[in-house]
Amino acid sequence: MKKIKLISGVTVSAIIVSVLIFSSCSKQELAEQPVTVKKEVKMSEEDIAVYNKILSFKKKVDYIKENPHYKSGETMSVDSAKWYLDASFNLTYAFTMDTFINFNTETFTISINKAEGMVNLDDVSAAFYELKDKTLIIYNATEGEEKELYVSHLDIVSNASDELIMETTATIGSKTNEEPPPFSQWGPFEEGDDWMYGEKLGDCTTGGGIWWGLKDAATEMEDATNTYRYKYIQDEGSGWSAFYTEPSAVAVVTVFDDQIVAELLLNPNDDEIDNYRDYLLLYQEKDISIGLIVETCIPWEDMNFYYHGTHKVIYEIIQENYNVFGVHAGLTFYNCDLIEGVGVGGNPYDPNYAHHKVKAVYKTRHILGSPNEPTSIGE
């Protein structure tokens, strides 16, 4: 097999955040482990404890909101604040079990005061509602009448002695009354679904068509990955559903500049590097001396190949290679935060390299012994 020399560097990252266990009770707590008919799913004692403590935290947050003159005097660690905010916000507002067709992902930051390494519960309560207000801005900017928060997750970006800053990535999903497009082992893209590789260059019609500056092959694969997640992760059923918390992990994967990853992502059914389906993720490198050119238009058949390649990377390769990606096998794929099509060198329409970069989020999954009915953040 001919080999192409890859640029050296590191673009694979994984973040695993630890959890602090909690305290407190609520009259809405679950006291028994419900048994459901479907697959005899049961809540474990650990899942019951986690669920009850999220509810207890949310009850405190709501009380502080409704009684602004009340001062709790309670403090918690930075890790605990992050855990509670992430878990309670998603349990309250995220429709992760629903199927959406289009997605709008944006980020923003929130800050919480610190003193002696701890944060005050009153400030954490204010942060919860700041999360809601800023997510509502993204929600209101998302097109579509039927829309909800799909997922949200937090990352600590600064942890100074007097201030904690967290970045929130929120994804709003939208849909119509129609069912998701048909899916098969050869789908989900159909004849005519030809897209430019990335850089928001639109589809393969002249000038990118109406999608120039908005979409490309990578964004279409990202939306499809999230749309069809429900086919691979059962989040609801007869009398049960699931919810997600920290610990979590994030893997950023691309063939572009990591030889180890390139070897893992080689297409096992291809025996020649020729810029045609060489890897499970799109990667092309121009080398005129050996006749390699970059084909910036990805036809619909190749869209399906790279969609299913991305699926294999997310659901298998990442979690089978902890030493490379840092994602524990016990975590569950949560959502595809980003698939980005990148051109390097030359110009966007004639790059020296074209590649896709996948950012996949994994979380700890818990069984909830009753269907979770989140509240619409738009209400």
C-alpha positions as CSV (number, residue, x, y, z in Angstrom):
1,M,0.0,0.0,0.0
2,K,1.3,3.4,-0.8
3,K,1.6,5.7,2.2
4,I,1.2,9.4,2.3
5,K,3.3,11.3,4.8
6,L,1.0,13.1,7.3
7,I,1.8,16.4,9.0
8,S,2.9,15.9,12.6
9,G,1.0,17.3,15.5
10,V,-1.8,16.4,17.9
11,T,-5.4,17.1,17.3
12,V,-6.9,14.2,19.3
13,S,-8.0,15.3,22.7
14,A,-10.0,13.7,25.4
15,I,-11.4,15.2,28.5
16,I,-12.6,13.1,31.4
17,V,-14.1,15.0,34.3
18,S,-14.6,13.4,37.7
19,V,-17.7,13.5,39.8
20,L,-18.3,14.5,43.4
21,I,-21.2,12.8,45.1
22,F,-23.8,14.8,46.7
23,S,-26.2,15.2,49.7
24,S,-29.8,16.1,50.6
25,C,-33.3,14.7,50.1
26,S,-36.6,15.6,48.4
27,K,-40.1,14.4,48.9
28,Q,-40.1,13.5,45.2
29,E,-37.4,11.0,45.7
30,L,-37.7,7.4,44.4
31,A,-37.9,4.8,47.1
32,E,-38.2,1.6,45.1
33,Q,-36.6,0.1,42.0
34,P,-39.4,0.0,39.4
35,V,-39.5,-3.0,37.1
36,T,-40.6,-2.5,33.5
37,V,-41.9,-5.0,31.1
38,K,-39.5,-4.0,28.3
39,K,-36.3,-6.0,28.7
40,E,-37.0,-6.0,32.5
41,V,-35.2,-2.8,32.8
42,K,-34.5,-1.8,36.4
43,M,-33.1,1.3,38.1
44,S,-30.1,0.5,40.1
45,E,-29.7,1.8,43.6
46,E,-27.0,4.1,42.3
47,D,-29.3,5.4,39.6
48,I,-32.0,6.1,42.2
49,A,-29.5,8.0,44.4
50,V,-28.2,10.1,41.5
51,Y,-31.7,11.0,40.3
52,N,-32.9,11.9,43.8
53,K,-29.9,14.2,44.4
54,I,-30.5,16.0,41.1
55,L,-34.1,16.6,42.2
56,S,-32.9,17.8,45.6
57,F,-30.5,20.3,44.1
58,K,-33.1,21.5,41.6
59,K,-35.5,22.0,44.6
60,K,-32.9,24.2,46.3
61,V,-32.2,26.2,43.2
62,D,-35.9,26.9,42.6
63,Y,-36.4,27.9,46.2
64,I,-33.5,30.4,46.1
65,K,-34.9,31.8,42.8
66,E,-38.3,32.3,44.3
67,N,-37.0,33.8,47.5
68,P,-34.3,36.2,46.4
69,H,-33.7,37.5,50.0
70,Y,-32.9,34.0,51.3
71,K,-29.2,33.2,51.8
72,S,-28.5,29.5,52.0
73,G,-24.9,29.7,53.3
74,E,-24.2,26.4,51.6
75,T,-21.0,25.9,49.6
76,M,-19.7,23.3,47.2
77,S,-16.7,22.4,45.3
78,V,-16.1,23.5,41.7
79,D,-16.4,19.9,40.4
80,S,-19.7,19.5,42.3
81,A,-21.1,22.7,41.0
82,K,-20.3,21.7,37.4
83,W,-21.8,18.2,37.9
84,Y,-25.1,19.6,39.4
85,L,-25.5,22.3,36.8
86,D,-24.9,20.0,33.9
87,A,-27.1,17.1,35.3
88,S,-30.0,19.2,36.5
89,F,-30.2,21.5,33.4
90,N,-30.3,18.5,31.1
91,L,-32.7,16.5,33.2
92,T,-35.0,19.6,33.3
93,Y,-34.9,20.8,29.7
94,A,-33.1,18.5,27.3
95,F,-35.2,16.3,24.9
96,T,-32.3,13.9,24.2
97,M,-34.7,11.1,23.6
98,D,-36.5,12.9,20.8
99,T,-35.7,12.8,17.1
100,F,-34.8,16.1,15.4
101,I,-33.9,16.8,11.8
102,N,-31.9,20.0,12.0
103,F,-29.6,21.3,14.8
104,N,-28.2,24.6,15.9
105,T,-25.2,24.5,18.2
106,E,-23.7,27.5,19.9
107,T,-21.4,28.2,22.9
108,F,-21.4,30.8,25.6
109,T,-19.7,31.2,29.0
110,I,-21.0,31.7,32.6
111,S,-19.0,32.7,35.6
112,I,-19.4,32.0,39.3
113,N,-17.5,33.7,42.2
114,K,-15.1,31.6,44.3
115,A,-13.8,32.0,47.8
116,E,-11.3,29.6,49.4
117,G,-11.7,27.1,46.6
118,M,-15.5,26.8,47.0
119,V,-18.6,28.3,45.3
120,N,-21.7,29.5,47.1
121,L,-25.0,27.6,46.3
122,D,-26.7,31.0,45.9
123,D,-24.3,31.8,43.1
124,V,-24.8,28.4,41.6
125,S,-28.5,28.9,41.6
126,A,-28.1,32.2,39.7
127,A,-25.8,30.4,37.2
128,F,-28.5,27.8,36.6
129,Y,-30.9,30.5,35.4
130,E,-28.2,32.3,33.5
131,L,-27.7,29.0,31.7
132,K,-31.4,29.0,30.9
133,D,-31.5,32.7,29.7
134,K,-28.5,32.3,27.4
135,T,-29.7,29.0,26.0
136,L,-33.0,30.7,25.2
137,I,-31.1,33.2,23.0
138,I,-29.9,30.2,20.9
139,Y,-33.4,28.6,21.0
140,N,-35.1,31.8,19.8
141,A,-32.5,32.2,17.0
142,T,-33.2,28.6,15.7
143,E,-35.6,28.2,12.8
144,G,-38.5,25.9,13.1
145,E,-41.8,25.9,15.0
146,E,-41.1,22.5,16.7
147,K,-37.8,22.9,18.5
148,E,-36.4,22.0,21.9
149,L,-33.0,21.8,23.7
150,Y,-31.5,18.6,22.5
151,V,-28.4,18.4,24.7
152,S,-26.2,20.7,26.7
153,H,-22.8,20.2,28.3
154,L,-20.3,22.2,30.3
155,D,-16.5,22.6,30.2
156,I,-14.4,24.5,32.7
157,V,-12.3,27.0,30.8
158,S,-10.9,29.0,33.8
159,N,-10.6,28.1,37.4
160,A,-9.0,31.1,39.1
161,S,-8.8,31.7,42.8
162,D,-11.8,34.1,42.8
163,E,-13.8,33.0,39.7
164,L,-14.9,29.9,37.9
165,I,-15.7,30.3,34.2
166,M,-17.5,27.5,32.4
167,E,-18.3,27.2,28.7
168,T,-21.6,25.8,27.7
169,T,-22.3,24.1,24.4
170,A,-26.0,24.0,23.8
171,T,-27.7,22.3,20.8
172,I,-31.2,23.1,19.8
173,G,-33.0,20.6,17.6
174,S,-35.9,21.3,15.3
175,K,-38.3,19.1,13.4
176,T,-41.5,19.0,11.4
177,N,-44.5,16.8,11.8
178,E,-43.0,14.4,9.2
179,E,-41.0,11.3,10.2
180,P,-37.2,11.4,9.8
181,P,-36.1,10.5,6.3
182,P,-35.8,6.8,5.6
183,F,-32.7,5.1,6.7
184,S,-30.9,1.9,5.5
185,Q,-27.4,0.5,5.5
186,W,-26.9,2.5,2.3
187,G,-28.5,5.7,3.6
188,P,-29.3,8.2,4.8
189,F,-28.2,10.2,1.8
190,E,-30.0,9.8,-1.5
191,E,-29.2,10.5,-5.1
192,G,-28.6,14.2,-5.5
193,D,-27.3,14.7,-2.0
194,D,-23.9,15.9,-3.3
195,W,-22.1,18.3,-1.0
196,M,-18.9,20.2,-0.9
197,Y,-16.4,18.7,1.6
198,G,-16.5,21.6,4.1
199,E,-15.8,25.3,4.8
200,K,-19.6,25.9,4.5
201,L,-19.3,25.9,0.7
202,G,-22.8,24.5,0.3
203,D,-23.8,21.8,-2.1
204,C,-22.2,20.9,-5.4
205,T,-24.3,23.1,-7.6
206,T,-22.8,26.3,-9.0
207,G,-21.6,28.6,-6.2
208,G,-22.8,26.2,-3.5
209,G,-26.5,26.8,-4.2
210,I,-28.7,28.3,-1.5
211,W,-26.6,26.6,1.2
212,W,-23.3,28.5,0.6
213,G,-22.1,29.9,3.9
214,L,-24.5,27.6,5.8
215,K,-23.9,23.9,5.2
216,D,-21.6,21.4,3.6
217,A,-20.9,17.7,3.6
218,A,-19.6,17.7,7.2
219,T,-22.5,19.6,8.7
220,E,-24.9,17.2,6.8
221,M,-23.2,14.2,8.3
222,E,-23.2,15.8,11.8
223,D,-27.0,16.4,11.6
224,A,-27.6,12.9,10.3
225,T,-25.4,11.4,13.1
226,N,-27.5,13.2,15.7
227,T,-30.8,12.5,13.9
228,Y,-30.4,8.8,13.9
229,R,-28.8,8.4,17.3
230,Y,-32.1,7.0,18.6
231,K,-31.6,4.0,16.4
232,Y,-28.5,3.0,18.3
233,I,-29.2,4.2,21.8
234,Q,-32.5,3.3,23.4
235,D,-33.4,6.3,25.6
236,E,-37.1,5.5,26.1
237,G,-39.3,2.6,26.2
238,S,-42.3,1.0,27.9
239,G,-42.3,2.7,31.2
240,W,-38.6,3.8,31.3
241,S,-36.1,6.3,29.9
242,A,-32.6,7.4,30.5
243,F,-30.7,10.5,31.8
244,Y,-27.1,11.5,31.5
245,T,-24.5,13.0,33.9
246,E,-20.8,13.5,34.4
247,P,-18.3,11.8,34.3
248,S,-18.0,12.6,30.6
249,A,-15.4,12.6,27.9
250,V,-14.8,14.4,24.6
251,A,-12.9,13.0,21.7
252,V,-11.7,15.1,18.8
253,V,-10.7,12.9,15.9
254,T,-9.2,13.6,12.5
255,V,-6.8,11.8,10.2
256,F,-5.1,15.0,9.1
257,D,-2.1,15.2,11.4
258,D,-1.9,12.1,13.6
259,Q,-0.3,8.9,12.2
260,I,-1.7,6.7,15.0
261,V,-5.2,7.8,14.3
262,A,-4.7,7.5,10.5
263,E,-3.7,3.8,11.0
264,L,-6.8,3.1,13.2
265,L,-9.1,4.8,10.6
266,L,-7.8,3.1,7.5
267,N,-10.6,1.7,5.3
268,P,-10.1,-2.1,5.6
269,N,-11.6,-2.7,2.2
270,D,-9.2,-0.3,0.4
271,D,-5.7,-1.3,-0.6
272,E,-4.5,1.9,-2.2
273,I,-4.1,5.5,-1.0
274,D,-5.8,7.4,-3.9
275,N,-8.0,10.0,-2.1
276,Y,-11.0,7.8,-2.7
277,R,-12.4,6.3,0.5
278,D,-9.0,5.8,2.0
279,Y,-10.1,6.3,5.6
280,L,-13.4,6.1,7.5
281,L,-13.3,9.8,7.9
282,L,-12.8,12.0,4.9
283,Y,-9.1,12.8,4.2
284,Q,-7.6,13.9,0.9
285,E,-4.1,15.2,0.2
286,K,-2.9,16.8,-3.0
287,D,0.3,15.4,-4.5
288,I,0.5,16.2,-8.1
289,S,3.8,14.3,-8.5
290,I,1.9,11.0,-7.9
291,G,-1.4,12.1,-9.5
292,L,-3.3,12.8,-6.3
293,I,-5.9,15.6,-6.5
294,V,-8.5,16.8,-4.0
295,E,-12.1,16.2,-5.1
296,T,-13.9,18.9,-3.2
297,C,-17.4,17.7,-4.2
298,I,-18.5,14.6,-2.3
299,P,-21.2,12.7,-4.2
300,W,-24.1,11.1,-2.4
301,E,-22.6,7.6,-2.5
302,D,-19.5,8.8,-0.7
303,M,-21.6,10.8,1.7
304,N,-23.1,7.5,2.8
305,F,-19.7,5.9,3.0
306,Y,-18.3,8.6,5.2
307,Y,-21.5,8.8,7.3
308,H,-21.2,5.1,8.1
309,G,-17.5,5.4,8.6
310,T,-18.1,8.2,11.1
311,H,-20.6,5.9,12.8
312,K,-18.0,3.2,13.2
313,V,-15.5,5.7,14.6
314,I,-18.0,7.1,17.2
315,Y,-19.6,3.8,18.3
316,E,-16.6,1.5,18.1
317,I,-13.1,2.8,17.4
318,I,-13.0,5.6,19.9
319,Q,-14.2,3.5,22.8
320,E,-12.1,0.5,21.8
321,N,-8.9,2.6,21.9
322,Y,-8.9,4.3,25.3
323,N,-5.2,4.8,25.2
324,V,-5.6,6.9,22.1
325,F,-8.8,8.8,22.7
326,G,-9.3,8.7,26.5
327,V,-13.0,7.6,26.3
328,H,-13.9,4.9,28.8
329,A,-15.9,2.0,27.4
330,G,-18.4,2.4,30.2
331,L,-19.5,5.8,28.8
332,T,-22.3,6.2,26.3
333,F,-22.3,8.3,23.1
334,Y,-24.3,11.5,23.9
335,N,-24.1,13.6,20.8
336,C,-22.0,14.7,17.9
337,D,-20.9,18.2,18.9
338,L,-19.2,18.9,15.6
339,I,-18.2,17.5,12.3
340,E,-16.2,20.1,10.6
341,G,-14.9,20.0,7.0
342,V,-11.5,21.8,6.8
343,G,-9.4,22.8,3.9
344,V,-5.7,23.5,4.5
345,G,-3.4,25.3,2.2
346,G,-4.2,26.6,-1.3
347,N,-7.7,28.1,-1.3
348,P,-11.1,26.6,-0.1
349,Y,-12.0,25.4,-3.6
350,D,-8.6,23.9,-4.2
351,P,-6.9,23.0,-0.9
352,N,-3.8,21.1,-0.4
353,Y,-5.6,19.0,2.2
354,A,-9.3,18.3,2.8
355,H,-10.3,16.5,6.0
356,H,-13.2,16.1,8.4
357,K,-12.8,16.6,12.1
358,V,-15.3,14.9,14.5
359,K,-16.0,16.0,18.0
360,A,-18.0,13.4,19.9
361,V,-19.3,13.7,23.4
362,Y,-19.8,10.8,25.8
363,K,-21.5,10.7,29.1
364,T,-22.5,8.5,32.0
365,R,-25.9,7.0,31.3
366,H,-28.5,6.2,34.0
367,I,-31.8,4.4,33.7
368,L,-34.9,6.3,34.9
369,G,-37.7,4.0,35.9
370,S,-40.3,6.2,34.4
371,P,-40.6,8.2,31.2
372,N,-38.8,11.5,31.7
373,E,-40.9,14.5,30.6
374,P,-38.6,17.5,30.4
375,T,-39.9,21.0,30.3
376,S,-39.6,23.0,27.1
377,I,-37.1,25.7,27.6
378,G,-39.3,27.9,25.5
379,E,-42.2,27.9,27.9
